[in-house]
Amino acid sequence: MKKILAPTDFSTNSWKSISYAADMAKRTGAELIVLNAYTLPYSNQTVLLSMKEILKESAESGLQQILKKMNDELDLSGIQVTTKAVHGDLLVTIDLMCDSENIDLVVMGTKGATGLKAALLGSNTANIIRNIDRPVIAVPENYQRSDYKHATVCADFSTDLETRVDFYVLNEICKVHSADIRVLHVIDPYEDKMVDAKPKEVNFDQFFPGLNVTMHSNYHDDVQEGIKEFLADNPTNLLVMIRRNYNFIESLFHRSLTRHLAMHTEIPLMVLHEGKRS
């Protein structure tokens, strides 16, 4: 992993995700790019030109303060940190930067239980998850750093989805932490094709060489409840979902899952994408 992008709006929440990204960069040897994208309000051309300069100066000043705070509070030894203030829509800016800078991972923040729903279904994080083809990690506002021991990957073994997902970044993260991989399949006990959806059909060892990979099935007629039950019995440091399309994310993060995950909002969420990058 070579480059991590951490967008910031200078909020307390985004500082938590920057701290997380900095630790990830230090462990993996990746460059960390801290981005602030700013946009202009609608007005006449003269006012816009003046406002653009003001916003640019404000963004650059904010990034310098962030950089100072990083140096004061984080161990940045061995990390290359770059700051960028860019005029433009956040999604468009991140999309362009992912391509121009060849970003491997985007790290952003969320706000607790109710914020998680908003972040994944209607805000900037939602747009980025739906439209950016890079892995995204959403870091909860109240995340407390802990030893990185386990990552839980939620997957549907009834399809060949797993053979079309790029696990490179997740593998790099777990490798530097020597973390175990738990692959979870929540199976509906009333599903007619349940027998055809067993996890042994997919060999995940090939995606995580040298790491301890275990397969788990949890029988529940509600995916959200099934994930909740598994996490309650098997604490994890990273919850990993695979994004097929917006409907898939929406089905996982409707009000039921948001409510049930309230007790687990300290867990960073990683979203991988179906379809490998060329």
C-alpha positions in Angstrom: 0.0 0.0 0.0 1.5 3.3 -1.1 -0.9 6.1 -0.6 -3.7 6.8 1.9 -6.1 9.8 1.4 -7.7 11.3 4.5 -10.3 14.1 3.7 -11.0 16.6 6.5 -13.5 19.3 7.2 -11.4 20.3 10.3 -14.0 18.8 12.7 -13.3 16.7 15.8 -14.7 13.8 14.0 -12.3 14.1 11.0 -9.4 14.4 13.4 -10.2 10.9 14.7 -10.0 9.5 11.1 -6.8 11.4 10.4 -5.2 9.9 13.5 -6.4 6.5 12.4 -5.0 7.1 8.9 -1.7 8.3 10.2 -1.3 5.1 12.3 -2.1 3.0 9.2 0.4 5.0 7.1 3.1 4.5 9.7 2.6 0.7 9.9 2.3 0.2 6.2 4.9 2.7 5.0 2.3 4.5 2.9 2.3 8.2 2.2 -0.6 10.1 3.9 -2.4 12.8 1.9 -4.7 15.1 4.0 -7.3 16.8 1.8 -9.6 19.7 2.3 -12.0 20.4 -0.6 -13.9 23.7 -0.5 -16.7 25.0 -2.6 -18.0 28.5 -3.3 -21.5 29.8 -2.5 -23.6 31.1 -5.4 -23.0 34.8 -5.9 -21.9 37.3 -8.6 -18.5 36.9 -10.3 -16.7 39.7 -8.4 -17.8 38.4 -5.0 -16.9 34.8 -6.0 -13.3 35.7 -7.0 -12.8 37.4 -3.7 -14.5 34.6 -1.7 -12.5 31.9 -3.5 -9.2 33.5 -2.3 -10.6 33.8 1.2 -11.7 30.1 1.2 -8.4 29.0 -0.2 -6.4 30.8 2.5 -8.8 29.4 5.1 -8.4 25.9 3.8 -4.6 26.2 3.7 -4.4 27.7 7.1 -6.7 24.9 8.5 -4.4 22.3 7.0 -1.3 23.8 8.5 -3.0 23.7 11.9 -3.9 20.1 11.3 -0.3 19.3 10.3 0.9 21.1 13.5 -1.5 19.1 15.6 -0.4 15.9 14.0 3.3 16.7 14.8 2.4 17.6 18.3 0.1 14.7 19.1 1.1 11.8 16.8 4.2 9.9 16.0 4.9 10.9 12.4 8.5 9.5 12.3 8.9 7.8 9.0 5.6 9.1 7.5 5.5 11.3 4.4 2.5 13.6 5.0 1.2 15.9 2.2 -1.6 18.4 2.6 -3.8 19.6 -0.3 -6.4 22.4 -0.4 -8.5 21.9 -3.5 -11.4 24.0 -4.8 -14.2 21.7 -5.9 -16.9 19.2 -4.9 -15.6 16.7 -2.4 -16.7 13.6 -4.3 -15.3 14.9 -7.6 -12.1 16.0 -6.0 -11.6 12.6 -4.3 -12.4 10.7 -7.5 -9.9 12.8 -9.5 -7.2 12.5 -6.8 -7.7 8.7 -6.5 -6.7 8.5 -10.1 -4.1 11.2 -10.4 -2.3 10.1 -7.1 -3.1 6.4 -7.4 -4.7 6.3 -4.0 -5.0 2.9 -2.4 -7.3 3.7 0.6 -9.7 6.5 1.6 -10.2 7.0 5.4 -13.1 9.1 6.6 -15.1 9.7 9.7 -18.7 9.0 10.9 -20.7 10.2 13.9 -22.0 7.4 16.2 -25.1 5.3 15.8 -27.4 7.8 14.2 -24.6 9.4 12.3 -23.6 6.1 10.9 -26.9 5.8 9.0 -26.6 9.4 7.7 -23.0 8.9 6.8 -23.6 5.7 4.8 -26.9 6.6 3.2 -27.1 10.3 2.5 -23.9 12.2 3.0 -20.3 12.6 1.8 -19.2 9.2 3.0 -22.2 7.6 1.3 -21.4 9.3 -2.0 -17.7 8.3 -1.7 -18.6 4.6 -0.9 -21.0 4.4 -3.8 -18.9 6.2 -6.4 -15.2 5.7 -5.6 -13.7 2.4 -6.6 -11.1 2.4 -3.8 -11.5 0.8 -0.4 -13.0 3.2 2.2 -12.7 3.0 5.9 -15.2 4.9 8.0 -13.9 5.6 11.5 -16.5 6.2 14.2 -16.3 9.4 16.2 -15.8 7.6 19.5 -13.3 5.0 18.2 -10.7 4.2 20.8 -7.4 2.8 19.5 -6.7 -0.8 20.5 -4.5 -3.7 19.5 -5.4 -4.8 16.0 -6.1 -8.5 16.4 -9.1 -9.4 14.3 -10.9 -8.3 11.1 -14.3 -9.7 10.2 -15.3 -9.9 6.6 -19.0 -10.2 5.9 -19.5 -12.1 2.6 -22.2 -14.0 0.7 -20.7 -17.4 -0.3 -23.7 -18.2 -2.5 -22.1 -16.3 -5.4 -18.7 -15.9 -6.9 -18.5 -12.4 -5.6 -15.4 -13.1 -3.5 -13.4 -14.1 -6.6 -14.1 -10.6 -8.0 -13.1 -8.5 -5.1 -9.6 -7.0 -4.6 -8.5 -7.9 -1.0 -5.0 -6.3 -1.5 -5.5 -3.4 0.9 -7.2 -5.5 3.6 -4.4 -8.1 3.3 -1.8 -5.4 3.8 -3.5 -3.9 6.8 -4.0 -7.3 8.5 -0.4 -8.4 7.6 1.3 -5.5 9.3 -0.9 -6.1 12.4 -0.6 -9.9 12.2 -4.4 -9.8 12.5 -6.6 -12.8 12.1 -9.3 -12.8 9.4 -12.8 -14.0 10.2 -15.0 -14.6 7.2 -18.7 -14.4 8.2 -21.6 -15.7 6.2 -25.1 -15.0 7.7 -27.4 -17.7 6.4 -31.1 -17.5 6.4 -32.3 -20.8 7.8 -35.5 -20.6 5.8 -33.7 -20.0 2.5 -34.3 -22.9 0.1 -30.8 -22.7 -1.3 -29.1 -22.6 2.1 -27.3 -25.9 1.5 -25.7 -24.5 -1.6 -24.4 -21.4 0.2 -21.7 -23.0 2.4 -18.5 -21.1 3.0 -16.2 -24.0 2.1 -17.0 -23.2 -1.6 -14.6 -20.2 -1.4 -10.9 -20.6 -0.5 -10.1 -17.3 1.2 -6.6 -18.5 2.2 -5.4 -17.5 -1.3 -6.3 -13.9 -0.6 -4.5 -13.7 2.8 -1.3 -15.7 2.5 0.4 -16.3 5.8 -2.6 -15.1 7.9 -4.9 -17.1 10.0 -8.2 -17.3 8.1 -11.3 -18.9 9.7 -14.7 -19.4 8.2 -17.9 -18.7 10.2 -21.6 -19.2 9.5 -24.3 -17.6 11.6 -27.9 -18.8 11.0 -30.3 -15.9 11.2 -33.2 -14.7 9.0 -32.1 -11.1 9.4 -28.6 -10.2 8.2 -28.3 -7.3 10.5 -29.2 -9.3 13.6 -26.8 -12.1 12.4 -23.9 -9.7 12.2 -24.8 -8.2 15.5 -24.9 -11.6 17.2 -21.6 -12.6 15.8 -19.8 -9.4 16.8 -21.2 -9.7 20.3 -19.6 -13.1 20.7 -16.5 -12.3 18.6 -15.2 -8.8 19.1 -13.4 -7.4 16.1 -11.2 -4.4 15.3 -12.4 -3.9 11.7 -15.8 -4.8 10.2 -15.5 -5.4 6.4 -18.4 -5.2 4.0 -18.4 -5.8 0.2 -20.3 -3.3 -1.9 -22.2 -4.5 -4.9 -24.4 -1.5 -5.4 -26.3 1.1 -3.5 -29.2 -1.2 -2.7 -26.8 -3.7 -1.1 -25.4 -1.0 1.2 -28.9 0.4 1.9 -30.2 -3.1 2.9 -27.3 -3.5 5.3 -27.6 -0.1 6.8 -31.3 0.7 7.1 -32.7 1.7 10.5 -32.5 -1.9 11.8 -28.8 -2.3 11.4 -28.1 1.3 12.5 -30.0 0.7 15.7 -28.4 -2.7 16.4 -24.9 -1.5 15.7 -25.2 1.3 18.2 -23.3 -0.7 20.7 -20.6 -1.4 18.2 -20.0 2.1 16.9 -16.4 2.0 18.1 -15.6 -0.4 15.3 -14.2 1.1 12.1 -16.0 -0.1 9.0 -14.2 -1.0 5.8 -16.1 -1.2 2.5 -14.6 -3.1 -0.4 -15.9 -3.0 -4.0 -17.0 -5.7 -6.3 -14.9 -5.6 -9.5 -11.1 -5.4 -9.4 -9.2 -2.3 -10.6 -7.1 -2.8 -13.7 
